[in-house]
Structures are given as C-alpha cells and as structure tokens.
Amino acid sequence: MAEERKQITDAKALRALAHPLRWKLLEIVGREGTATATQCAQETGESVANCSYHLNTLAKYDYVEQAEGGQGREKPWRVVSQSQGWTDVGMDTEGALAAQAASGAFLDHALTQIRERQLTAPLEPDDWRDVIGVDNSNDFMTPAEVDELRAAVRTIMNQYQERRTKPELRPDGARSVNIFLSTTVAPAKD
C-alpha cells in the first residue's frame, strides 16, 4: 500500500530543499534504502563532512532520519517519506518564495540527472535502451483533467513503491528507474 503524500507547507522546511546537494542526498538515501555520509560522499564527490552537514539539515526538517546501526559519520540515514509535494498556492510571500526556490533546485537536479543519463544511454543493453527515453504531449485540458491525469500516473508509479524499502520484492534485473512527470500550462492569452 502506498504511503500518503507528505505536503510541505513550512517555508523553512522548503528552503532546506533549495540546495542542489540535498536533492542528490535524498535521491541516494531513497534509492538505497539507507546510506551513510561516507557512501553519499563517494557517490557525489563531495566531502564526508559536507554530506554529513547536509544530511543533518535534512533531518532537522524531517526529510531523513537516522536508521539502525553505525555511529558518527558512519550512521545510516533513511528517508522519512518517499513522496512529498508542495505548492505556493495560498502561501504568504516568504512561503511562496521558498516553494519556488525548492522547485527550482529540484528541477535543476532532475534535469541534470536526465541529461547525464541520456548521455550514457547508448552504453545500456538493448532491452534498457528500448524502454528509456522522453515522452512529450501538448494537449488541451482543464485543471480537473490535469489533476486526474497526475493522480492516475501516481497510482501506477505507487505500484512499485514498496520495492524501494524492501529489496527482496525486486525482481531479477530490476534497477533504479527515475520517472519524471512535469505538467506545465501555457500562459493565458489576453
């Protein structure tokens, strides 16, 4: 069963997401189930101290928490929630700016990851090359229809969510796959 989507409404918690390294750390910890600052440093090329600092900042705002085992910089971390979202709708100016900063940092992280993975796609076996790529659609929809579409995609994605924290459920050959769904709307015409 999929966990409930965590809605972030606190401006300080949103500002904590406005740092590019924190998105990398959330991805690593979420993908691996648990990860230490040392493991994160090896993957990101950052120092252990820097990764430790940013993991502690993420913990301060309840994005990650300590997992069992280890100590010091070798303590493992795990994500608190596999699914979170935010909006600037209904927020004061400080909150709206924080939401925009968090969104900008996330988009930078996601688009960089997509670009990097596209560059290495030719190195993948044919069965993976056949299923990865970019899909694009530009349709005319109402806000209710867009909401319905996004909910349907999340429902499909959530079918695989349990595999994040339970590696024994992963079939042979399963790999970490990033699904990035973006919905935007063209500016209204006057």
N, C-alpha and C positions, 0 to 999 in steps of 0.2 A: 504494500500500500504506500502511495506517495505521501511524503510529508507535506504539511501545509507550507505555502509560500510565505516567507518572512517579509513583511513590509517594513521598510526602514523609513522613519519619519523624523528622526533626530538629526539636526544639522551637524552636530559634532561627529556623530557616527557616519554621516555621509561624507564629511570632509576627510575622515580616515580612509575612505576609498578613493580619494583623489590623488593617490600616489601610485605611479606605474609599477613599482616593485611589489606593492601589496597585492595587486591583481595576479602577478606571477606566483606569489607565495600561496594565495588562495587556490589557484589552479593546481599547483603541485600537491598541496596538502589534500585537496579534494580528490584529485586523481589517484593518489597513492593510498588514501585512507588515513594514514598518519605519516608525518615526516618531521625530521629534526631540523634545526637551523643549519647544521652541517650538511645534511642532504640537500637542503634548499640552496645553500651556497655553492655546492658542487654543480647543481643544475643551472643556476642563474649566473654564475661567475662573480657574484658579489661576495663580500667577506662574511664569515660566520657571524661576527659581531653585528654587522648591518642587518643580516637576515633575522637574527635574534631580536634586535630592537624593533623591527617592523612586525614580527610575529607577536611580540608583546603588545604593540599598539593595536593590532587586530584583535588580540584577546581582550584588551581594555574595552572595546566596543562590541564584544560578544560575537565576533566573526569566527574565531578559533578558540579552542580551549586545550589545556594540557590533556594528553592521553596517558594511559598507564605506562609506567616504566621510565627508565632513564633519569638523568638529573642534569642540571645546568643547561648548557647549550646542546646537550645530547638528549634532552627531554623531547619526546614526540608530541606533536600537535595534531589535532583533528579539527575539521570544520564543524561548527555548531549547527549550521543549516545548509543543506545542499541547494536550496532555492531561495533567492531573495529578489526583491524588487523595490522600486521607489518611484515617486513622481514628484514633480514640482507643483502640481495642481493643489491649490488650497494652502500652500505653504507661505510663510512670510518671506520677505526678501532674502534674509540670511539663509533660510532653508532652501529656497529656490536656487540661489547661487551655489549652495553646497551640492544640491542634486545635479545641477548642470556640471559642476566640477567632477563629481563621481562618474557621471555619464561620459564625460569627455575622456577621463582616464581609462575607463572600461573600453570605450571604442578604440582608443589608441592601442590598448593591449590586444584586443580581439582582432583588429585589422592587421596589426603586425604579425600576429600568430598565423592568420590566414595567408598573408603574403609569404612568410617563411616556409610554411608547409606546402604552398603551391610550387615554390622553387625546388623542393625536394620530391615532389610527387612523381617525377619520371624515374626516381630510384626505387619506387614501390613495385611490388609484384603486380601483374596484370589484374588479378581479382580485386585488389585495392584500388588500382587506377581506374577501373570501370565504375566504381561507386563513389569516388570523391569528386568534388567539383563545386561549382557555383550554380545556383538556380536563381532566376530573376523573373519577376512578374510585375506588371504595372497595370492594375485593374481599377475599376471604379466601384467603391464600396462605401457603405455608411459606417459610422463609428461602431454601431452594434454588430455589423458583419465582421469588422476587423477584430473586435473583441472575441467573437465566436470562433474565428479562424485561429487566433492565437491560443485560445483555450483548447481547441482540438489538437493543435500541434503539441502543446504542453502535455496533454493526455497521452499522446503517442510517445513522446520523449520519456514520460514518467514510467512507462512500462519497463524501462531498463535501469531505473534509478537505484534499485536495491543492489545491483551489481557493483555500485561504487563502494559500498561499505562491506559487501560480502563477496570477496573474490571467488569463493567456492561456487558461486552461481554463474560465473563467467564461463561460457562455452570455450572449447579449444579454439584458438585462433582469434579470440576477442582482443581488441586493442582499444585504448582510449580514443574516442572519436568526439570531436567538438562539433556541435550543431549550433550555428549562429543564425538566429532569426531576427531580422530587423524590419520593423514596419515604420514607414515614414509617410507623410502626406505632403502633397504639393501645396505651396502657398495659395490661399484663396485669391481669386481674381476679384478686382474691384468692380 
